[in-house]
Amino acid sequence: MKRKLVTVDAETLLATPMSKTMFIVDGLIPQGVNVLSGAAKIGKSWLMLWLGLQVSQGLPVWGIPTMHCDVLYLCLEDTQRRIKDRLFDLTNDPPKSFHLSVTCGLIGNGLEEEIINFLEDFPKTKLVIIDTLQKVRDSKGSTGKTGMYGNDYDDISSIKRIADGFNIAILLVHHLRKLQDSDDPFNDVSGSTGIIGAADTNFILRRKRSGNAATLLVSGRDVEYQELTLQFNDLV
């Protein structure tokens, strides 16, 4: 059978009604795959826990409106005890719409099925946070048939298929390289450019360990480039 491309002409495309891009945090975190990268031990997990709490209660993030929805947070570098202690510090009224797990499968070995089953059980979920990306990857590194770039791109694409299929946002927490690129901070993301290339939106979190001020750089397909100045409290 002769294979053919599925095409649409420009006139038809422009006349076809389509829903607007869904944002978890208006103008900042859209549907699709989002990658937040930062150095180790600068407060990324605290930030993700707080973000999950805010969104699951429909509360603003840095004064920006959020979508009130269920949230799944895979906090894979923590224990339930540590998460419980942090929740006590962050809220007196924890919502049932905020779901947490400290264990899960790997990409290509159970993770996708686990997330899909969860989304089917909790259809109000619109944000999934995976902390960290490295915890759900195997150790193949650059030894696979497609090399490091291909492996990185394939792993992110596998997660993106879930985000696109369920029209949700998936936020992957990742690390930065120790050596920084003075010309383009997004080149500091650990691994190959396959990670930032496959993601819909990329975030870089920078913070000096001696201070509470931080900068969040944002670049993506559905968001304008932004630089936000953040202030961490003494809990981190």
NUGUZA-255984 format. One line per field, with one value per residue (C-alpha): x, y negated, z negated; residue number from 1. Coordinates in Angstrom, 1 decimal. Layout:
// NUGUZA-255984
u [X/...]
v [Y/...]
w [Z/...]
nr [NUM/...]
***
This chain:
// NUGUZA-255984
u [0.0/1.3/2.1/0.9/1.4/-1.6/-1.7/-4.0/-4.1/-3.5/-7.0/-8.6/-6.2/-6.9/-10.7/-10.5/-11.6/-9.0/-8.8/-6.3/-3.1/-3.9/-1.7/-1.2/0.4/-0.8/1.8/4.4/3.7/1.8/0.6/3.3/6.7/8.4/12.0/13.2/17.0/19.1/22.2/22.0/20.7/19.4/15.8/14.2/12.3/11.0/9.9/8.1/6.4/5.1/4.1/2.1/0.4/-0.5/-1.9/-3.9/-5.6/-6.0/-3.8/-1.6/2.1/4.1/0.9/0.1/-3.2/-3.1/-5.5/-7.2/-6.6/-5.3/-1.5/0.7/4.2/6.8/9.3/11.8/14.8/12.9/11.2/7.7/9.0/10.9/7.9/5.6/7.9/8.1/4.3/3.9/6.2/4.3/0.6/-1.9/-4.6/-3.1/-5.6/-6.6/-6.1/-2.3/-1.0/2.5/4.7/8.4/8.7/7.8/9.0/11.5/10.9/10.3/9.9/6.7/6.6/4.4/1.8/1.8/1.2/-1.5/-3.3/-3.1/-4.5/-7.4/-8.1/-7.8/-9.0/-8.9/-5.1/-3.5/0.0/2.5/5.8/8.7/11.6/14.1/14.3/17.5/15.6/13.2/15.9/18.0/21.8/22.2/23.7/25.3/25.9/22.5/22.2/21.2/23.8/23.3/21.3/19.0/18.5/17.8/15.4/13.6/13.1/11.6/9.5/8.1/6.9/5.7/3.3/1.5/1.3/0.0/-2.4/-4.0/-3.6/-1.7/1.5/4.4/7.2/10.6/13.2/16.7/20.3/22.8/26.3/29.1/30.7/28.5/28.1/28.3/26.6/23.5/22.4/20.2/23.3/24.1/21.4/23.0/23.1/22.8/20.7/18.2/16.6/15.9/15.1/12.4/10.8/8.1/9.3/12.6/13.3/16.7/16.8/19.9/20.5/23.6/23.8/24.7/21.5/17.8/17.4/17.1/16.5/14.2/14.8/12.0/12.0/9.5/7.3/4.2/5.7/7.7/11.2/11.1/13.5/11.8/13.4/12.4/12.9/13.3/12.3/14.4/12.8/15.1]
v [0.0/-3.4/-5.6/-9.2/-12.2/-13.5/-17.2/-20.1/-23.3/-26.6/-27.9/-24.9/-25.1/-28.7/-28.0/-25.0/-25.8/-24.8/-25.2/-27.6/-26.4/-25.4/-27.0/-25.7/-29.0/-31.8/-32.7/-30.6/-26.8/-25.6/-22.1/-19.8/-18.9/-21.5/-21.0/-22.9/-22.7/-24.0/-23.2/-20.6/-21.6/-25.1/-24.5/-22.9/-20.3/-22.9/-25.0/-22.0/-21.0/-24.6/-24.8/-21.6/-22.9/-26.2/-24.7/-22.0/-24.7/-27.1/-29.7/-32.1/-31.5/-34.8/-36.7/-34.8/-33.0/-29.2/-26.5/-24.7/-21.0/-17.8/-17.5/-14.4/-14.9/-12.1/-13.3/-10.5/-11.9/-12.2/-10.0/-10.2/-11.5/-14.3/-15.3/-15.2/-17.5/-19.9/-19.9/-20.9/-23.9/-24.9/-24.4/-23.9/-22.7/-20.0/-19.3/-15.8/-17.0/-16.9/-13.4/-12.3/-9.2/-8.5/-5.5/-4.8/-2.9/-4.0/-5.5/-2.6/-0.2/-1.0/-4.8/-5.6/-3.0/-4.1/-7.8/-6.9/-4.7/-7.5/-10.0/-7.6/-7.2/-10.9/-12.7/-16.1/-15.9/-18.5/-18.8/-16.0/-16.8/-14.3/-15.2/-14.3/-13.3/-11.2/-9.1/-7.8/-7.1/-3.9/-4.0/-3.5/-7.0/-7.4/-3.7/-3.2/-2.9/-6.5/-8.0/-10.5/-13.0/-10.3/-8.8/-12.2/-13.1/-9.8/-9.9/-13.4/-12.5/-9.4/-11.7/-14.3/-11.7/-11.4/-15.2/-15.7/-12.7/-13.9/-17.6/-18.1/-19.7/-17.5/-19.3/-17.5/-18.6/-18.3/-19.4/-21.8/-21.2/-22.4/-24.3/-27.2/-28.7/-32.5/-33.0/-30.8/-29.6/-27.0/-25.2/-24.5/-21.8/-18.5/-16.0/-16.7/-19.4/-16.6/-17.4/-21.1/-20.4/-17.9/-19.9/-22.4/-24.8/-25.1/-26.8/-27.6/-28.3/-30.1/-30.9/-31.6/-29.3/-32.2/-34.2/-33.8/-35.6/-33.5/-34.1/-31.9/-32.0/-30.9/-30.0/-27.9/-27.4/-28.8/-31.3/-34.5/-34.6/-35.8/-36.4/-36.3/-37.3/-35.0/-35.2/-31.9/-32.0/-30.5/-27.0/-26.1]
w [0.0/1.0/-2.0/-1.9/-4.2/-6.1/-5.2/-5.7/-3.5/-5.2/-4.6/-6.2/-9.1/-9.8/-9.7/-12.1/-15.7/-18.3/-22.0/-23.4/-25.1/-28.7/-31.4/-34.9/-35.9/-33.5/-30.9/-32.7/-32.9/-29.8/-28.9/-27.5/-28.9/-31.1/-32.3/-35.4/-35.8/-38.7/-40.7/-43.4/-46.9/-46.0/-46.9/-43.8/-45.8/-48.2/-45.3/-43.6/-46.9/-47.3/-43.7/-43.9/-47.1/-45.5/-42.2/-44.0/-46.0/-43.1/-44.9/-42.9/-42.3/-42.7/-42.2/-39.0/-38.7/-38.6/-37.3/-40.3/-39.6/-41.1/-41.2/-41.2/-42.7/-42.3/-45.0/-44.2/-46.2/-49.4/-52.0/-53.2/-56.6/-55.0/-52.8/-55.9/-57.8/-54.9/-54.5/-58.1/-57.5/-54.4/-55.2/-58.0/-55.5/-53.1/-50.3/-49.2/-45.6/-46.1/-45.6/-46.4/-45.8/-46.6/-44.3/-40.6/-37.6/-35.0/-31.5/-29.2/-32.2/-34.0/-34.5/-31.5/-32.5/-36.1/-35.2/-32.6/-35.2/-37.7/-35.3/-34.5/-38.2/-38.9/-35.8/-37.4/-37.4/-35.1/-36.6/-37.2/-38.7/-38.4/-40.8/-39.4/-35.8/-36.4/-39.0/-36.2/-33.6/-33.2/-33.1/-29.3/-29.0/-25.6/-25.0/-23.3/-19.5/-19.1/-21.4/-24.2/-22.1/-20.8/-24.2/-25.9/-23.1/-23.2/-27.0/-27.0/-24.0/-25.8/-28.6/-26.1/-24.5/-27.8/-28.3/-24.8/-25.0/-28.2/-27.6/-30.9/-32.0/-33.2/-35.0/-35.1/-37.6/-36.3/-37.1/-35.6/-34.5/-36.9/-34.0/-32.8/-29.3/-29.6/-26.2/-26.7/-30.2/-28.7/-27.5/-31.1/-31.3/-32.2/-29.3/-25.6/-23.9/-23.2/-26.6/-26.0/-22.3/-23.1/-26.0/-25.2/-27.9/-29.8/-33.1/-34.6/-38.4/-39.7/-43.3/-45.4/-48.4/-50.6/-49.8/-49.5/-46.1/-43.0/-39.3/-37.1/-33.4/-31.1/-27.4/-25.5/-22.5/-24.1/-26.5/-26.0/-27.3/-30.9/-33.8/-37.2/-40.5/-43.4/-47.1/-49.1/-52.8/-55.6/-55.3/-52.3]
nr [1/2/3/4/5/6/7/8/9/10/11/12/13/14/15/16/17/18/19/20/21/22/23/24/25/26/27/28/29/30/31/32/33/34/35/36/37/38/39/40/41/42/43/44/45/46/47/48/49/50/51/52/53/54/55/56/57/58/59/60/61/62/63/64/65/66/67/68/69/70/71/72/73/74/75/76/77/78/79/80/81/82/83/84/85/86/87/88/89/90/91/92/93/94/95/96/97/98/99/100/101/102/103/104/105/106/107/108/109/110/111/112/113/114/115/116/117/118/119/120/121/122/123/124/125/126/127/128/129/130/131/132/133/134/135/136/137/138/139/140/141/142/143/144/145/146/147/148/149/150/151/152/153/154/155/156/157/158/159/160/161/162/163/164/165/166/167/168/169/170/171/172/173/174/175/176/177/178/179/180/181/182/183/184/185/186/187/188/189/190/191/192/193/194/195/196/197/198/199/200/201/202/203/204/205/206/207/208/209/210/211/212/213/214/215/216/217/218/219/220/221/222/223/224/225/226/227/228/229/230/231/232/233/234/235/236]
***
